[in-house]
Amino acid sequence: MKYEHNLNCNAPICAGDPNPNYKKEVVWYAGEEVCEMKSYTKFQKKQVVINKEMKSGHFRHTEEAFNAFDLENRSI
C-alpha cells in the first residue's frame, strides 16, 4: 500500500495533495504550518522563509492569504 502523506499532514497546503488544482485552490497564511514532505518544493521553501521572517517581526503581509502558485511565482 502506498503511503499517502496528505492523510497525515497538518499543513494547509500539502505537497502530497491529490487535488490537481490544490496550488491555486488551497490558501495558506504566514505563520501556519508548512508541509514536511520531502524534497521541499519551491512553495515549501518560500513558506519556511516567510515563517522565519514572521518570527523576527520582518514580514508585513500577515493578513494576506497565499496559495502555492503565488508562493512559487510572485515576489513576496
N, CA, C and O atoms as a Maestro MAE file, in Angstrom:
{
 s_m_m2io_version
 :::
 2.0.0
}

f_m_ct {
 s_m_title
 :::
 protein
 m_atom[304] {
  # First column is atom index #
  i_m_mmod_type
  r_m_x_coord
  r_m_y_coord
  r_m_z_coord
  i_m_residue_number
  s_m_chain_name
  s_m_pdb_residue_name
  s_m_pdb_atom_name
  i_m_atomic_number
  :::
  1 25 0.837 -1.192 0.000 1 A "MET " " N  " 7
  2 3 0.000 0.000 0.000 1 A "MET " " CA " 6
  3 2 0.875 1.246 0.000 1 A "MET " " C  " 6
  4 15 1.833 1.342 0.768 1 A "MET " " O  " 8
  5 25 0.548 2.181 -0.848 2 A "LYS " " N  " 7
  6 3 1.307 3.416 -0.968 2 A "LYS " " CA " 6
  7 2 0.981 4.348 0.207 2 A "LYS " " C  " 6
  8 15 -0.183 4.508 0.574 2 A "LYS " " O  " 8
  9 25 2.015 4.958 0.789 3 A "TYR " " N  " 7
  10 3 1.841 5.915 1.875 3 A "TYR " " CA " 6
  11 2 1.286 7.211 1.310 3 A "TYR " " C  " 6
  12 15 1.861 7.780 0.382 3 A "TYR " " O  " 8
  13 25 0.187 7.677 1.855 4 A "GLU " " N  " 7
  14 3 -0.426 8.917 1.400 4 A "GLU " " CA " 6
  15 2 -0.159 10.007 2.426 4 A "GLU " " C  " 6
  16 15 -0.881 10.140 3.415 4 A "GLU " " O  " 8
  17 25 0.876 10.776 2.178 5 A "HIS " " N  " 7
  18 3 1.325 11.825 3.088 5 A "HIS " " CA " 6
  19 2 0.193 12.777 3.467 5 A "HIS " " C  " 6
  20 15 0.068 13.162 4.629 5 A "HIS " " O  " 8
  21 25 -0.630 13.157 2.492 6 A "ASN " " N  " 7
  22 3 -1.677 14.144 2.738 6 A "ASN " " CA " 6
  23 2 -2.671 13.720 3.812 6 A "ASN " " C  " 6
  24 15 -3.327 14.579 4.401 6 A "ASN " " O  " 8
  25 25 -2.803 12.438 4.082 7 A "LEU " " N  " 7
  26 3 -3.738 11.975 5.110 7 A "LEU " " CA " 6
  27 2 -3.234 12.257 6.525 7 A "LEU " " C  " 6
  28 15 -4.013 12.234 7.478 7 A "LEU " " O  " 8
  29 25 -1.934 12.522 6.665 8 A "ASN " " N  " 7
  30 3 -1.351 12.781 7.978 8 A "ASN " " CA " 6
  31 2 -0.727 14.172 8.090 8 A "ASN " " C  " 6
  32 15 -0.123 14.495 9.113 8 A "ASN " " O  " 8
  33 25 -0.864 14.989 7.061 9 A "CYS " " N  " 7
  34 3 -0.236 16.305 7.037 9 A "CYS " " CA " 6
  35 2 -1.183 17.349 7.634 9 A "CYS " " C  " 6
  36 15 -2.354 17.417 7.260 9 A "CYS " " O  " 8
  37 25 -0.673 18.156 8.557 10 A "ASN " " N  " 7
  38 3 -1.480 19.189 9.198 10 A "ASN " " CA " 6
  39 2 -1.363 20.550 8.527 10 A "ASN " " C  " 6
  40 15 -2.048 21.496 8.919 10 A "ASN " " O  " 8
  41 25 -0.507 20.656 7.527 11 A "ALA " " N  " 7
  42 3 -0.305 21.937 6.848 11 A "ALA " " CA " 6
  43 2 -1.489 22.230 5.923 11 A "ALA " " C  " 6
  44 15 -2.021 21.316 5.292 11 A "ALA " " O  " 8
  45 25 -1.901 23.489 5.839 12 A "PRO " " N  " 7
  46 3 -2.996 23.835 4.935 12 A "PRO " " CA " 6
  47 2 -2.700 23.455 3.483 12 A "PRO " " C  " 6
  48 15 -3.562 22.904 2.798 12 A "PRO " " O  " 8
  49 25 -1.490 23.747 3.014 13 A "ILE " " N  " 7
  50 3 -1.092 23.345 1.664 13 A "ILE " " CA " 6
  51 2 -0.159 22.151 1.803 13 A "ILE " " C  " 6
  52 15 0.937 22.263 2.352 13 A "ILE " " O  " 8
  53 25 -0.604 21.016 1.303 14 A "CYS " " N  " 7
  54 3 0.198 19.795 1.383 14 A "CYS " " CA " 6
  55 2 0.739 19.459 0.004 14 A "CYS " " C  " 6
  56 15 -0.014 19.410 -0.969 14 A "CYS " " O  " 8
  57 25 2.039 19.229 -0.081 15 A "ALA " " N  " 7
  58 3 2.680 18.881 -1.354 15 A "ALA " " CA " 6
  59 2 2.169 17.552 -1.889 15 A "ALA " " C  " 6
  60 15 2.338 17.260 -3.073 15 A "ALA " " O  " 8
  61 25 1.554 16.752 -1.048 16 A "GLY " " N  " 7
  62 3 1.022 15.466 -1.478 16 A "GLY " " CA " 6
  63 2 -0.475 15.488 -1.734 16 A "GLY " " C  " 6
  64 15 -1.095 14.431 -1.852 16 A "GLY " " O  " 8
  65 25 -1.061 16.660 -1.822 17 A "ASP " " N  " 7
  66 3 -2.496 16.795 -2.051 17 A "ASP " " CA " 6
  67 2 -2.885 16.148 -3.384 17 A "ASP " " C  " 6
  68 15 -2.301 16.484 -4.415 17 A "ASP " " O  " 8
  69 25 -3.848 15.236 -3.386 18 A "PRO " " N  " 7
  70 3 -4.242 14.581 -4.631 18 A "PRO " " CA " 6
  71 2 -5.089 15.479 -5.559 18 A "PRO " " C  " 6
  72 15 -5.287 15.145 -6.727 18 A "PRO " " O  " 8
  73 25 -5.579 16.596 -5.050 19 A "ASN " " N  " 7
  74 3 -6.354 17.533 -5.871 19 A "ASN " " CA " 6
  75 2 -5.410 18.179 -6.885 19 A "ASN " " C  " 6
  76 15 -4.461 18.851 -6.481 19 A "ASN " " O  " 8
  77 25 -5.636 17.998 -8.182 20 A "PRO " " N  " 7
  78 3 -4.730 18.559 -9.182 20 A "PRO " " CA " 6
  79 2 -4.708 20.086 -9.197 20 A "PRO " " C  " 6
  80 15 -3.790 20.680 -9.763 20 A "PRO " " O  " 8
  81 25 -5.695 20.725 -8.592 21 A "ASN " " N  " 7
  82 3 -5.775 22.184 -8.572 21 A "ASN " " CA " 6
  83 2 -5.392 22.789 -7.227 21 A "ASN " " C  " 6
  84 15 -5.644 23.970 -6.988 21 A "ASN " " O  " 8
  85 25 -4.783 21.988 -6.339 22 A "TYR " " N  " 7
  86 3 -4.500 22.476 -4.989 22 A "TYR " " CA " 6
  87 2 -3.617 23.719 -4.978 22 A "TYR " " C  " 6
  88 15 -3.744 24.551 -4.080 22 A "TYR " " O  " 8
  89 25 -2.727 23.861 -5.956 23 A "LYS " " N  " 7
  90 3 -1.809 25.007 -5.948 23 A "LYS " " CA " 6
  91 2 -2.531 26.334 -6.137 23 A "LYS " " C  " 6
  92 15 -1.992 27.385 -5.788 23 A "LYS " " O  " 8
  93 25 -3.730 26.302 -6.680 24 A "LYS " " N  " 7
  94 3 -4.496 27.537 -6.865 24 A "LYS " " CA " 6
  95 2 -5.702 27.617 -5.932 24 A "LYS " " C  " 6
  96 15 -6.214 28.711 -5.693 24 A "LYS " " O  " 8
  97 25 -6.164 26.497 -5.405 25 A "GLU " " N  " 7
  98 3 -7.395 26.479 -4.615 25 A "GLU " " CA " 6
  99 2 -7.185 26.536 -3.106 25 A "GLU " " C  " 6
  100 15 -8.067 27.005 -2.386 25 A "GLU " " O  " 8
  101 25 -6.053 26.076 -2.615 26 A "VAL " " N  " 7
  102 3 -5.822 25.999 -1.173 26 A "VAL " " CA " 6
  103 2 -4.988 27.198 -0.725 26 A "VAL " " C  " 6
  104 15 -3.985 27.539 -1.352 26 A "VAL " " O  " 8
  105 25 -5.415 27.833 0.370 27 A "VAL " " N  " 7
  106 3 -4.697 29.016 0.845 27 A "VAL " " CA " 6
  107 2 -3.931 28.739 2.129 27 A "VAL " " C  " 6
  108 15 -4.247 27.824 2.889 27 A "VAL " " O  " 8
  109 25 -2.928 29.553 2.336 28 A "TRP " " N  " 7
  110 3 -2.028 29.470 3.498 28 A "TRP " " CA " 6
  111 2 -1.757 30.884 3.972 28 A "TRP " " C  " 6
  112 15 -1.627 31.803 3.164 28 A "TRP " " O  " 8
  113 25 -1.671 31.061 5.301 29 A "TYR " " N  " 7
  114 3 -1.333 32.348 5.895 29 A "TYR " " CA " 6
  115 2 0.027 32.236 6.582 29 A "TYR " " C  " 6
  116 15 0.375 31.196 7.142 29 A "TYR " " O  " 8
  117 25 0.774 33.313 6.527 30 A "ALA " " N  " 7
  118 3 2.079 33.344 7.193 30 A "ALA " " CA " 6
  119 2 1.914 32.933 8.649 30 A "ALA " " C  " 6
  120 15 1.007 33.396 9.341 30 A "ALA " " O  " 8
  121 25 2.799 32.063 9.096 31 A "GLY " " N  " 7
  122 3 2.762 31.572 10.469 31 A "GLY " " CA " 6
  123 2 2.126 30.201 10.596 31 A "GLY " " C  " 6
  124 15 2.296 29.532 11.616 31 A "GLY " " O  " 8
  125 25 1.387 29.768 9.566 32 A "GLU " " N  " 7
  126 3 0.771 28.446 9.613 32 A "GLU " " CA " 6
  127 2 1.812 27.367 9.312 32 A "GLU " " C  " 6
  128 15 2.917 27.657 8.852 32 A "GLU " " O  " 8
  129 25 1.435 26.126 9.582 33 A "GLU " " N  " 7
  130 3 2.351 25.007 9.370 33 A "GLU " " CA " 6
  131 2 2.754 24.869 7.907 33 A "GLU " " C  " 6
  132 15 2.027 25.265 6.995 33 A "GLU " " O  " 8
  133 25 3.944 24.292 7.714 34 A "VAL " " N  " 7
  134 3 4.476 24.007 6.384 34 A "VAL " " CA " 6
  135 2 4.531 22.495 6.231 34 A "VAL " " C  " 6
  136 15 4.963 21.787 7.141 34 A "VAL " " O  " 8
  137 25 4.097 22.009 5.088 35 A "CYS " " N  " 7
  138 3 4.158 20.575 4.784 35 A "CYS " " CA " 6
  139 2 5.608 20.104 4.885 35 A "CYS " " C  " 6
  140 15 6.522 20.782 4.415 35 A "CYS " " O  " 8
  141 25 5.807 18.956 5.492 36 A "GLU " " N  " 7
  142 3 7.156 18.430 5.695 36 A "GLU " " CA " 6
  143 2 7.533 17.347 4.686 36 A "GLU " " C  " 6
  144 15 8.555 16.679 4.839 36 A "GLU " " O  " 8
  145 25 6.711 17.176 3.667 37 A "MET " " N  " 7
  146 3 7.010 16.161 2.654 37 A "MET " " CA " 6
  147 2 8.299 16.518 1.921 37 A "MET " " C  " 6
  148 15 8.464 17.648 1.463 37 A "MET " " O  " 8
  149 25 9.199 15.569 1.813 38 A "LYS " " N  " 7
  150 3 10.494 15.773 1.152 38 A "LYS " " CA " 6
  151 2 10.387 15.370 -0.299 38 A "LYS " " C  " 6
  152 15 9.515 14.564 -0.624 38 A "LYS " " O  " 8
  153 25 11.162 15.844 -1.135 39 A "SER " " N  " 7
  154 3 12.010 17.005 -1.228 39 A "SER " " CA " 6
  155 2 11.151 18.256 -1.250 39 A "SER " " C  " 6
  156 15 10.090 18.296 -1.873 39 A "SER " " O  " 8
  157 25 11.634 19.273 -0.556 40 A "TYR " " N  " 7
  158 3 10.864 20.505 -0.471 40 A "TYR " " CA " 6
  159 2 10.660 21.120 -1.848 40 A "TYR " " C  " 6
  160 15 11.587 21.209 -2.652 40 A "TYR " " O  " 8
  161 25 9.425 21.543 -2.100 41 A "THR " " N  " 7
  162 3 9.102 22.243 -3.341 41 A "THR " " CA " 6
  163 2 9.440 23.722 -3.157 41 A "THR " " C  " 6
  164 15 9.792 24.170 -2.066 41 A "THR " " O  " 8
  165 25 9.321 24.455 -4.249 42 A "LYS " " N  " 7
  166 3 9.601 25.892 -4.198 42 A "LYS " " CA " 6
  167 2 8.662 26.596 -3.221 42 A "LYS " " C  " 6
  168 15 9.090 27.480 -2.479 42 A "LYS " " O  " 8
  169 25 7.376 26.210 -3.216 43 A "PHE " " N  " 7
  170 3 6.448 26.880 -2.307 43 A "PHE " " CA " 6
  171 2 6.734 26.548 -0.849 43 A "PHE " " C  " 6
  172 15 6.559 27.403 0.019 43 A "PHE " " O  " 8
  173 25 7.167 25.334 -0.564 44 A "GLN " " N  " 7
  174 3 7.510 24.976 0.820 44 A "GLN " " CA " 6
  175 2 8.718 25.785 1.298 44 A "GLN " " C  " 6
  176 15 8.733 26.276 2.426 44 A "GLN " " O  " 8
  177 25 9.710 25.917 0.452 45 A "LYS " " N  " 7
  178 3 10.900 26.693 0.813 45 A "LYS " " CA " 6
  179 2 10.523 28.148 1.096 45 A "LYS " " C  " 6
  180 15 11.033 28.752 2.040 45 A "LYS " " O  " 8
  181 25 9.626 28.709 0.276 46 A "LYS " " N  " 7
  182 3 9.186 30.091 0.461 46 A "LYS " " CA " 6
  183 2 8.411 30.227 1.774 46 A "LYS " " C  " 6
  184 15 8.560 31.226 2.477 46 A "LYS " " O  " 8
  185 25 7.588 29.237 2.108 47 A "GLN " " N  " 7
  186 3 6.842 29.262 3.368 47 A "GLN " " CA " 6
  187 2 7.789 29.273 4.565 47 A "GLN " " C  " 6
  188 15 7.556 29.997 5.533 47 A "GLN " " O  " 8
  189 25 8.843 28.484 4.505 48 A "VAL " " N  " 7
  190 3 9.820 28.429 5.590 48 A "VAL " " CA " 6
  191 2 10.460 29.806 5.784 48 A "VAL " " C  " 6
  192 15 10.601 30.275 6.914 48 A "VAL " " O  " 8
  193 25 10.843 30.445 4.690 49 A "VAL " " N  " 7
  194 3 11.455 31.779 4.754 49 A "VAL " " CA " 6
  195 2 10.465 32.785 5.351 49 A "VAL " " C  " 6
  196 15 10.830 33.576 6.220 49 A "VAL " " O  " 8
  197 25 9.219 32.754 4.885 50 A "ILE " " N  " 7
  198 3 8.201 33.674 5.394 50 A "ILE " " CA " 6
  199 2 7.980 33.461 6.890 50 A "ILE " " C  " 6
  200 15 7.873 34.431 7.640 50 A "ILE " " O  " 8
  201 25 7.912 32.216 7.329 51 A "ASN " " N  " 7
  202 3 7.699 31.949 8.757 51 A "ASN " " CA " 6
  203 2 8.873 32.437 9.607 51 A "ASN " " C  " 6
  204 15 8.672 32.901 10.729 51 A "ASN " " O  " 8
  205 25 10.086 32.336 9.087 52 A "LYS " " N  " 7
  206 3 11.249 32.872 9.810 52 A "LYS " " CA " 6
  207 2 11.149 34.391 9.902 52 A "LYS " " C  " 6
  208 15 11.443 34.971 10.947 52 A "LYS " " O  " 8
  209 25 10.734 35.040 8.808 53 A "GLU " " N  " 7
  210 3 10.560 36.488 8.818 53 A "GLU " " CA " 6
  211 2 9.446 36.905 9.775 53 A "GLU " " C  " 6
  212 15 9.539 37.947 10.424 53 A "GLU " " O  " 8
  213 25 8.390 36.089 9.863 54 A "MET " " N  " 7
  214 3 7.292 36.356 10.806 54 A "MET " " CA " 6
  215 2 7.812 36.357 12.237 54 A "MET " " C  " 6
  216 15 7.515 37.263 13.016 54 A "MET " " O  " 8
  217 25 8.586 35.341 12.570 55 A "LYS " " N  " 7
  218 3 9.105 35.218 13.936 55 A "LYS " " CA " 6
  219 2 10.007 36.376 14.316 55 A "LYS " " C  " 6
  220 15 10.048 36.780 15.478 55 A "LYS " " O  " 8
  221 25 10.731 36.915 13.338 56 A "SER " " N  " 7
  222 3 11.640 38.029 13.629 56 A "SER " " CA " 6
  223 2 10.941 39.384 13.511 56 A "SER " " C  " 6
  224 15 11.540 40.425 13.783 56 A "SER " " O  " 8
  225 25 9.654 39.362 13.098 57 A "GLY " " N  " 7
  226 3 8.888 40.597 13.001 57 A "GLY " " CA " 6
  227 2 9.108 41.381 11.724 57 A "GLY " " C  " 6
  228 15 8.743 42.555 11.655 57 A "GLY " " O  " 8
  229 25 9.694 40.763 10.712 58 A "HIS " " N  " 7
  230 3 10.010 41.465 9.472 58 A "HIS " " CA " 6
  231 2 9.029 41.207 8.328 58 A "HIS " " C  " 6
  232 15 9.176 41.796 7.257 58 A "HIS " " O  " 8
  233 25 8.043 40.350 8.527 59 A "PHE " " N  " 7
  234 3 7.090 40.065 7.453 59 A "PHE " " CA " 6
  235 2 5.850 40.920 7.648 59 A "PHE " " C  " 6
  236 15 5.244 40.902 8.719 59 A "PHE " " O  " 8
  237 25 5.469 41.670 6.618 60 A "ARG " " N  " 7
  238 3 4.377 42.641 6.730 60 A "ARG " " CA " 6
  239 2 3.016 42.141 6.271 60 A "ARG " " C  " 6
  240 15 1.999 42.692 6.691 60 A "ARG " " O  " 8
  241 25 2.959 41.142 5.444 61 A "HIS " " N  " 7
  242 3 1.696 40.705 4.848 61 A "HIS " " CA " 6
  243 2 1.013 39.618 5.686 61 A "HIS " " C  " 6
  244 15 0.644 38.565 5.165 61 A "HIS " " O  " 8
  245 25 0.850 39.880 6.971 62 A "THR " " N  " 7
  246 3 0.365 38.860 7.895 62 A "THR " " CA " 6
  247 2 -1.102 38.487 7.692 62 A "THR " " C  " 6
  248 15 -1.506 37.391 8.081 62 A "THR " " O  " 8
  249 25 -1.901 39.352 7.105 63 A "GLU " " N  " 7
  250 3 -3.328 39.074 6.907 63 A "GLU " " CA " 6
  251 2 -3.640 38.584 5.494 63 A "GLU " " C  " 6
  252 15 -4.798 38.311 5.179 63 A "GLU " " O  " 8
  253 25 -2.630 38.471 4.648 64 A "GLU " " N  " 7
  254 3 -2.838 38.073 3.253 64 A "GLU " " CA " 6
  255 2 -2.776 36.559 3.105 64 A "GLU " " C  " 6
  256 15 -1.896 35.899 3.659 64 A "GLU " " O  " 8
  257 25 -3.729 36.022 2.346 65 A "ALA " " N  " 7
  258 3 -3.735 34.585 2.050 65 A "ALA " " CA " 6
  259 2 -2.927 34.336 0.777 65 A "ALA " " C  " 6
  260 15 -3.027 35.086 -0.194 65 A "ALA " " O  " 8
  261 25 -2.134 33.283 0.799 66 A "PHE " " N  " 7
  262 3 -1.319 32.902 -0.353 66 A "PHE " " CA " 6
  263 2 -1.684 31.482 -0.765 66 A "PHE " " C  " 6
  264 15 -2.033 30.654 0.077 66 A "PHE " " O  " 8
  265 25 -1.604 31.207 -2.047 67 A "ASN " " N  " 7
  266 3 -1.715 29.822 -2.487 67 A "ASN " " CA " 6
  267 2 -0.335 29.389 -2.982 67 A "ASN " " C  " 6
  268 15 0.572 30.215 -3.093 67 A "ASN " " O  " 8
  269 25 -0.176 28.118 -3.273 68 A "ALA " " N  " 7
  270 3 1.136 27.605 -3.696 68 A "ALA " " CA " 6
  271 2 1.599 28.263 -4.986 68 A "ALA " " C  " 6
  272 15 2.790 28.517 -5.164 68 A "ALA " " O  " 8
  273 25 0.659 28.540 -5.889 69 A "PHE " " N  " 7
  274 3 1.019 29.192 -7.145 69 A "PHE " " CA " 6
  275 2 1.614 30.575 -6.871 69 A "PHE " " C  " 6
  276 15 2.631 30.936 -7.462 69 A "PHE " " O  " 8
  277 25 0.987 31.352 -5.979 70 A "ASP " " N  " 7
  278 3 1.516 32.670 -5.587 70 A "ASP " " CA " 6
  279 2 2.918 32.538 -5.009 70 A "ASP " " C  " 6
  280 15 3.830 33.272 -5.390 70 A "ASP " " O  " 8
  281 25 3.080 31.606 -4.095 71 A "LEU " " N  " 7
  282 3 4.356 31.432 -3.414 71 A "LEU " " CA " 6
  283 2 5.469 31.052 -4.393 71 A "LEU " " C  " 6
  284 15 6.621 31.442 -4.206 71 A "LEU " " O  " 8
  285 25 5.131 30.302 -5.423 72 A "GLU " " N  " 7
  286 3 6.137 29.886 -6.396 72 A "GLU " " CA " 6
  287 2 6.429 30.953 -7.453 72 A "GLU " " C  " 6
  288 15 7.514 30.965 -8.033 72 A "GLU " " O  " 8
  289 25 5.479 31.839 -7.706 73 A "ASN " " N  " 7
  290 3 5.616 32.732 -8.861 73 A "ASN " " CA " 6
  291 2 5.627 34.225 -8.548 73 A "ASN " " C  " 6
  292 15 6.083 35.016 -9.374 73 A "ASN " " O  " 8
  293 25 5.147 34.622 -7.401 74 A "ARG " " N  " 7
  294 3 5.121 36.044 -7.070 74 A "ARG " " CA " 6
  295 2 6.330 36.419 -6.226 74 A "ARG " " C  " 6
  296 15 6.924 35.581 -5.548 74 A "ARG " " O  " 8
  297 25 6.671 37.677 -6.285 75 A "SER " " N  " 7
  298 3 7.702 38.207 -5.400 75 A "SER " " CA " 6
  299 2 7.010 38.606 -4.112 75 A "SER " " C  " 6
  300 15 6.316 39.621 -4.057 75 A "SER " " O  " 8
  301 25 7.198 37.812 -3.089 76 A "ILE " " N  " 7
  302 3 6.524 38.051 -1.803 76 A "ILE " " CA " 6
  303 2 7.553 38.390 -0.758 76 A "ILE " " C  " 6
  304 15 7.204 38.628 0.398 76 A "ILE " " O  " 8
  :::
 }
 m_bond[303] {
  # First column is bond index #
  i_m_from
  i_m_to
  i_m_order
  :::
  1 1 2 1
  2 2 3 1
  3 3 4 2
  4 3 5 1
  5 5 6 1
  6 6 7 1
  7 7 8 2
  8 7 9 1
  9 9 10 1
  10 10 11 1
  11 11 12 2
  12 11 13 1
  13 13 14 1
  14 14 15 1
  15 15 16 2
  16 15 17 1
  17 17 18 1
  18 18 19 1
  19 19 20 2
  20 19 21 1
  21 21 22 1
  22 22 23 1
  23 23 24 2
  24 23 25 1
  25 25 26 1
  26 26 27 1
  27 27 28 2
  28 27 29 1
  29 29 30 1
  30 30 31 1
  31 31 32 2
  32 31 33 1
  33 33 34 1
  34 34 35 1
  35 35 36 2
  36 35 37 1
  37 37 38 1
  38 38 39 1
  39 39 40 2
  40 39 41 1
  41 41 42 1
  42 42 43 1
  43 43 44 2
  44 43 45 1
  45 45 46 1
  46 46 47 1
  47 47 48 2
  48 47 49 1
  49 49 50 1
  50 50 51 1
  51 51 52 2
  52 51 53 1
  53 53 54 1
  54 54 55 1
  55 55 56 2
  56 55 57 1
  57 57 58 1
  58 58 59 1
  59 59 60 2
  60 59 61 1
  61 61 62 1
  62 62 63 1
  63 63 64 2
  64 63 65 1
  65 65 66 1
  66 66 67 1
  67 67 68 2
  68 67 69 1
  69 69 70 1
  70 70 71 1
  71 71 72 2
  72 71 73 1
  73 73 74 1
  74 74 75 1
  75 75 76 2
  76 75 77 1
  77 77 78 1
  78 78 79 1
  79 79 80 2
  80 79 81 1
  81 81 82 1
  82 82 83 1
  83 83 84 2
  84 83 85 1
  85 85 86 1
  86 86 87 1
  87 87 88 2
  88 87 89 1
  89 89 90 1
  90 90 91 1
  91 91 92 2
  92 91 93 1
  93 93 94 1
  94 94 95 1
  95 95 96 2
  96 95 97 1
  97 97 98 1
  98 98 99 1
  99 99 100 2
  100 99 101 1
  101 101 102 1
  102 102 103 1
  103 103 104 2
  104 103 105 1
  105 105 106 1
  106 106 107 1
  107 107 108 2
  108 107 109 1
  109 109 110 1
  110 110 111 1
  111 111 112 2
  112 111 113 1
  113 113 114 1
  114 114 115 1
  115 115 116 2
  116 115 117 1
  117 117 118 1
  118 118 119 1
  119 119 120 2
  120 119 121 1
  121 121 122 1
  122 122 123 1
  123 123 124 2
  124 123 125 1
  125 125 126 1
  126 126 127 1
  127 127 128 2
  128 127 129 1
  129 129 130 1
  130 130 131 1
  131 131 132 2
  132 131 133 1
  133 133 134 1
  134 134 135 1
  135 135 136 2
  136 135 137 1
  137 137 138 1
  138 138 139 1
  139 139 140 2
  140 139 141 1
  141 141 142 1
  142 142 143 1
  143 143 144 2
  144 143 145 1
  145 145 146 1
  146 146 147 1
  147 147 148 2
  148 147 149 1
  149 149 150 1
  150 150 151 1
  151 151 152 2
  152 151 153 1
  153 153 154 1
  154 154 155 1
  155 155 156 2
  156 155 157 1
  157 157 158 1
  158 158 159 1
  159 159 160 2
  160 159 161 1
  161 161 162 1
  162 162 163 1
  163 163 164 2
  164 163 165 1
  165 165 166 1
  166 166 167 1
  167 167 168 2
  168 167 169 1
  169 169 170 1
  170 170 171 1
  171 171 172 2
  172 171 173 1
  173 173 174 1
  174 174 175 1
  175 175 176 2
  176 175 177 1
  177 177 178 1
  178 178 179 1
  179 179 180 2
  180 179 181 1
  181 181 182 1
  182 182 183 1
  183 183 184 2
  184 183 185 1
  185 185 186 1
  186 186 187 1
  187 187 188 2
  188 187 189 1
  189 189 190 1
  190 190 191 1
  191 191 192 2
  192 191 193 1
  193 193 194 1
  194 194 195 1
  195 195 196 2
  196 195 197 1
  197 197 198 1
  198 198 199 1
  199 199 200 2
  200 199 201 1
  201 201 202 1
  202 202 203 1
  203 203 204 2
  204 203 205 1
  205 205 206 1
  206 206 207 1
  207 207 208 2
  208 207 209 1
  209 209 210 1
  210 210 211 1
  211 211 212 2
  212 211 213 1
  213 213 214 1
  214 214 215 1
  215 215 216 2
  216 215 217 1
  217 217 218 1
  218 218 219 1
  219 219 220 2
  220 219 221 1
  221 221 222 1
  222 222 223 1
  223 223 224 2
  224 223 225 1
  225 225 226 1
  226 226 227 1
  227 227 228 2
  228 227 229 1
  229 229 230 1
  230 230 231 1
  231 231 232 2
  232 231 233 1
  233 233 234 1
  234 234 235 1
  235 235 236 2
  236 235 237 1
  237 237 238 1
  238 238 239 1
  239 239 240 2
  240 239 241 1
  241 241 242 1
  242 242 243 1
  243 243 244 2
  244 243 245 1
  245 245 246 1
  246 246 247 1
  247 247 248 2
  248 247 249 1
  249 249 250 1
  250 250 251 1
  251 251 252 2
  252 251 253 1
  253 253 254 1
  254 254 255 1
  255 255 256 2
  256 255 257 1
  257 257 258 1
  258 258 259 1
  259 259 260 2
  260 259 261 1
  261 261 262 1
  262 262 263 1
  263 263 264 2
  264 263 265 1
  265 265 266 1
  266 266 267 1
  267 267 268 2
  268 267 269 1
  269 269 270 1
  270 270 271 1
  271 271 272 2
  272 271 273 1
  273 273 274 1
  274 274 275 1
  275 275 276 2
  276 275 277 1
  277 277 278 1
  278 278 279 1
  279 279 280 2
  280 279 281 1
  281 281 282 1
  282 282 283 1
  283 283 284 2
  284 283 285 1
  285 285 286 1
  286 286 287 1
  287 287 288 2
  288 287 289 1
  289 289 290 1
  290 290 291 1
  291 291 292 2
  292 291 293 1
  293 293 294 1
  294 294 295 1
  295 295 296 2
  296 295 297 1
  297 297 298 1
  298 298 299 1
  299 299 300 2
  300 299 301 1
  301 301 302 1
  302 302 303 1
  303 303 304 2
  :::
 }
}
